[in-house]
Amino acid sequence: MKPTLVLVGRPNVGKSTLFNRLTRSRDAIVADIPGLTRDRHYGHGRLGDKPYLVVDTGGFEPMVKDGILHEMAKQTRQAVDEADRVLFIVDGRNGLAPHDKVIAEQLRKTGRRIMLVVNKTEGMALSVVTAEFHELGLGEPCAISAAHGDNVNELVGLALADFPPPQEEEKEDRHPKIAIVGRPNVGKSTLVNTLLGEERVIAFDQPGTTRDSIYVDFLRNGRPYTLIDTAGLRRRGKVFETVEKFSVVKTLQSVEDANVVVLVLDAGNEISDQDTHIAGFILETGRALVVAVNKWDGLDVYQRETIKSDIARKLAFLLSFAKFHYISALRGNGMKGLLPSIDAAYAAAMANLSTPKLTRTLMAAVEKQPPPHAGISRPKLRYAHQGGSNPPLIVIHGSGVDKVSETYRRYLENTFREAFQLEGTPLRVVFRSGRNPYAEKGPAPLSEAEAKRAHRRRMVGRKKYG
């Protein structure tokens, strides 16, 4: 098991900057704005032969009794309960704050091993800047600069000193990554918590609660999964805050990183243009898709029929392959079939397709409906093979294939999907023309004798025929 290092401190002391430094990534959003991080954010790091797990947390406000700050504090306490070592981060430039004393007292009661980390000490006398923090009674402070990397390796070395290196390298399993995507306040975080069976991410009745993309590993029936809770996507014209722009970028990156995307729709509102834009982006990236229509329990029969009609009209381009589920994430209604649909979509996206069967399916499709003529000739499709997965890519070779119409391409996509039962994933068909080996070769130059004979023939022809 990897040791777990949990970063704790008041807002804006540099926890997310240190998280990115320890994981050698840019996974956590960093800006000079207090309270940016809200949920627990996990990442992997390594120092020499010692791997570790690092957890970023939101600004710790232990005395707040309600609201979003209270939910953030609950997330921090849960992270501390999982910790092998707590890195309590304070701000060396602002000095010791009363809030730091409250947090230190709270952490001391947990019984966890705590390291006091004084951040933002670049260009300062370390013995001077750390002196006042001895008052917290948490041992010798470790002065670092997360932004510049000063003394960060030394900090990790001290934190991992009591943990032996693992005996053998853990093998990384290939398992489904599932991104939960949708507009703000449609119930994405509630759905994540319901799938996990715990309050893993903050679910709050306020749009924009989730700001970062939160990766959560879990097991179900012995099979590993990774859930990705993402920030809500609004129309570009309504995104003004810098933080929200970062959140949108993170969400789009998470869609590309996922194997399966669950698009969450709000049954209480009609399908908006933004819903169709999000669905279109998922389709463009080629990710397998499952649609969850949330808040279904609050509708009467007429409203349910209306929303189904709205879906059929506005999301018709998804109906050919995506599975729809009508659920209540808050109450758990309709959730039973959601994970099996995700499994089926993942299996379809990662399927290995046999070349002989692909070619036989292609021949049967051409025999049933040949490609339309392009001028005086008809494109000839000879054989097919798989060119990739996630999404499945089928490459068809032949001649004149650049003249194949888009309608016929869709016909072939639907034929392959039915033949291989590829439910839940888009399918891409590309065409390749056979290369003519003589296309770039011109006639060989004539020798001097051949050129003279050709000249004599031309002159004789002119005398005969004028």
N, C-alpha and C positions, 0 to 999 in steps of 0.2 A: 504493500500500500504506500502511495506517495504521502509524505507529510503535507499538512494543510496549513498555509500561512494566511491569516485573515487580517486585512488592513482596516483599522478602526480609527476614528478621530472626528473632530468637529468639522463643519463644512469648510471647504476651500483651503485645506491644509496640504493638498497635493496627493491624495490617495490614488486617484485615477492616473495621474502622471507616473507615480511609482508602479502601479499595476502594469501600465504599458511598458515600462522599463524592465520589469521582472519577467514579463511574458514575451518581450521583444516583439511587440505587436502595436497596433493602433486600435485595438478592439474597443477600448473605453473612450467615450467622448470626453474631450478635455477642453475647457474654456474657463476664462476668469470670471465664472459666475457661481455663486454659492448654491448648493443643493442640486447640482446637475445630475449626479448619480442617485438613483432611488432604489433599485432592486439589487440583490446580490448578483455579482458578475464573476464567473469562474474563468480561470485561464491556467495554462500549463507553462512551466518554466523548467530550466535545468541549470545547475552550477556544477561543472565538471561531470562526474559520474552520478550525481545526485539529482534526480528529477523531483519536482514538487508541484503542488497545486496551490494557486494563490486566489484569494477571494477579495474582490473590491466591494465595499459597502457604501451606502449613502452617509451623508453627514449625521452623526449620532446626536440626537436631542432626547436624552433619556427622561427628562422631566415633563415633556409634552404629553398630554392625556388624550388628544383626539386630532383628527385631520390627517393630512398626508404625511406630516412629520412624525406622527405617532406610528403610522404604518411603516415608515422608513426605519424607525427605531426597532420595531418588531423584527424586521428583516435582519438588522444588524445583530440583535440578540441571538437569532437563530444561527447566524453565521458563526458567532463566537462559540456557541454550543458545539459546533462541528470542528473547531480549531484545534490543531496541535500546538500552534504558537500564534499568539496575538501580537501584531505589530501596531502599537499605539502611536499614532503620528501626530506631532504637534508642530506649530509654525515657529521656526527660530527667529524670523524677522519681526513678528508681532509680539513675541515673548509669551510668558505664561499667562493664560487667561483663566478666569474663574470657572468657565465651562470645562476646561481641561481637568480641573480638580474633581468636578462632579463625575466626569467620565472615568477618571482613574479610580474613584471610589466604587463605581459600578463594576468596572472590570475586575477589581480586586476581589469582589464578592463571588465572582464566577469560579474562582479556583484555577483558572487557566494560566499557563506560563505566558508572561507578558514581557515584551521588549519595548522600551521607550525609544522612539525614533524622532529626532529633531530634524525637520526638513527645512529646505530653503536656506542653507548655511553657506552657499558659495560666496567666496571672497571675504569671509568673516573669521575671526579668531575662534577656533572651535571650543577651546576651554572656557572662553568668556560666554559664548552664546549658549552653552549647555548648562552653565552654573546654576541658574535659577530653577531649572527643571528637576534638580535633585530633590526639591521640596515635595515632589509627588511620591517619593518613596518607592519607586519602581526599579531601582538599581541604576547602574551607569548608563546615561543616555548615549545613544549612537547618533552622531551628527552626519547627515548626508545631504546631497542635492539630487532629488529625483529628476529634475529637469536636465541637469548636466551629467548625471551618472556618478558624481563624486561619492566614493565609499559605499556604493550600493552593493558591489560584490562582497565586500567585507561584512556588510550587514547580513546578507543571505548566508554567508559562511558561518557566522555566529548563530543564526537562527536554525541552521541545519546541523550544527556540530554534534548534537546528541542522536542524530538519526543515521543509521548505517546505510550505505548504498544498497540498492536492491540486488538480490542474488541473480536474477535473470530479467532481461528486458521484457516488459509487458507487450504482448502482441496487440496491434490495433485492429479491432474488428470492423468489418464493413457493415454498417447498420444504417437504417433510414434516418436522415435528417429532415425534420418536419417543420416548416416555417408557417406560423399562424399570422395571416395577413388580412387587412381590411381597413375600412375607414375608422376614425376615432370613435370610441365609445360604443362599439358594436358587440363587445364582450370577449375580446381576444384573451385578455389576461384571466378572466373568469374561466374560459374554456381550458386554458393551460392548467390552472389549479384543479379543475375537475378531472382532467386526464391524469394528473399526478396524484390526486387524492390528498393534497395538502395545500396550504396557502404559501406557495413557493414564490409567487410574484405578487406585487401590490395590485389589487383589483379595487378601483375606487370610482365612484359615480361622478367622474369629472374627465372631460376629454383631455387627451395629452398626458395622462398619468404616466404611461410608459414612454421613456425617452430613448433608451438604448435597446439594442437587440440582445436579449438574455438567452443564453444557451443552457439547457437543462438536460442532463443525462438521466434516464430512468429505465427500469426493467419492467416488462409486462409479459407474464407467462414464460419467463425465462429468456425473453428476447430483448436485446438492448435497443433503445431509441434515443434520439436527441431532439428535444422540442426547442423551437426558437420563437420566443415571444417578441414581437416587433412593435414599433411605434405606429400609430394610425397614420394613414396617408390621406392628406387633404389635397384639394385642388391647388395647383401651383400659385394661383393668384391670391390664395388665402394664407400662404406660408410667409410670415414676415420675420419671425424671430430667428436669429442665427442658430440657436439650439435646435429649433424644429427643422431647419434645413439640414443640419447634421443628422438628425434622427431619420429623415426621409432617405438620405444617402445610405445610412446603415440598414434600413429596411430593404432597399433595393439590392444591396449587396447580400443580405441574408437570403433573399429569393434566389439569387444566382448560386449561392452556396448550398441550398437545400436540394434534396432529391424529390420531396413531395411538398406541395404548398396547400394548406387549408385556407380557402378564401371564406372569410366570415362575413355574412350579410345580416343586416338588421331587418327582421320580418316586420317590425313596427313601422318602418318607413318604406316608401317605394324605392325601387332600384334606381340609383342615381347614375349620372354620367360618370362620376368618379369610380363607382363600382365596375362599370364596363371598361374604364381605362385601366384599372388595376388588373382585371381579368385579361385584358389585351396584353399587358406587360408580361404577365405570367406565361401567356401563350407564346409570346415572342422569345422568351428565354428558354422555352421548351420544357418547362418543369411539369412533372405529373401533378394532377390537380384533383382535390376533393372540395366540394362546396358545402359549407355548413350554414344553413339559414337559421339564425339564432333568435331567441325570444319568441318562439313559436307558441309557447303555452299561453301567452296573453292575447291571442287572437280568436275571434269567433269564426264560424264556418265561412261566412261571406268574405271576411278579410283574408282568410287562407286561400280561397279560390282566386281572389284578386291578386295576391302577391305571386301565386303560381303562374297566373296569366302574364303578369309583368315580367317574371323571370323568362318565360317562354318567348316573349317578344324581344327583350333586350339582351338576353344572354343565349340566344339560339346557337351561336357559334361554339358554345361549350357543351351543348346538350348531346352532341354526337359521341363524346367520349367521357365527360366528367360525371361522377356520381354525386347526387344531391342528397343531403340529409337535413331533416327539419328537426331542430333540437331546442332544448333549453339548457344552456350551459350552467345557469345558476341552480336549477333544480335537478339536473342530470337526466332529464327526459330525452329520449331518442339517441342517447350516446352509445348504445350497445353496438350498432353497426359501423360506427365511425372509424375505429381502429382497424377492423378487417378491411374496410375500403382503402385505408391508407396502405395497408400491407399489399393489397392487390395492385394498387397504383404503382407502388415501389417495385413490385415484381415485374410488372409490365414495362416500366421504364428501364430496368436493368436486364431485360430478357436477352438471352442468346438465341438468335434466329438462324435456323439451318439454311445454308445456301441452296441445297437441292430443293427443299420445300419452298423457299422463296421463289426460285425459278419456275417450279411447277405452278405455283399460285399466279405468277406473272403470266405464264403461257395461257392458263385457264381464263384469266381476266381479258387478255388480248383476243382470245378466241370468242369469248362472249361479246366483247365490245371493242373492236379494233380502234386504234387512235385515228382521228379524222385526218383526211388528206391535207397536206400543206403544199399547195400548188398542184403540180402534176404527180407528185410522189407522196407516199405515206411513210411516216416514221416507222422504223423497224426496231422493236425491242427484243433483245436476244437473251439476256440473262440478268439475274439480280443477286446481290449479296449484301450483308450487313456492313455498314461503314462506321457504326458507333452506337453508343447507348446514352440514356439520360439526356435527351429523348432518343428512342430508337431511330437510327438513320439507315435507310435502304437506298443503295446505289444501284441504278439500272443502266446497263450498257446497251448500246445499239447504234444505229446510224440515223441521221436526221432528227435526233432527239431534241435539238434546240427548237424545233417547231411544234413540240408537244404543248397543247393548250393547258391553261391552269385548271380548267374544268376536268380534263382527263387526268391530271395529276391528283386532284381530289378524289376522283373515282378510284384510282389505284390505292391511295391512302386508306380509303374506307374498305377496300377489298382486303388489303393486308391486315388491317385491324381486326376484321371479322375472322379471317383465316387463323390468326394467331391469338385471338381473344385478348387483345391489348386494351383493357379497360382502364381508364383513368389517366392515360398519358397521351400527349400529342405524338404524332408520327410524322417524320419528314422523309420525303422521297426526292432524290436528286438524280439527274441524268448525266451520263458520261458518253461522249462520242468516241467510237473506235478511231485510233490514230492511223492515218495513212502513211506507211513507211516511205512512200515515194513523194510525199507532198512537198518536201523541201529540196528535193533533188531535181536539178535541171539536166538537160542533155549534155553529154560529154563533149568537150570542144573537138572540132575536126582537125585531123592532121593536115599537113601542107598538101600531101597528095590528094586526100579526100576533098579538100577545099578546091583544088584545081579541077578535079573531075566534076564537082558540083557546078563550078563556073562554066565548064564546057557544055554540060547538059542544059543549062539556062540559055546559053548562046544558041545552041542548036534548036531549042524550042522557039526562040524568038524568030529564027530564020524560017522555020516551018509555019508557024502560026501568026507571025507578025506581032 
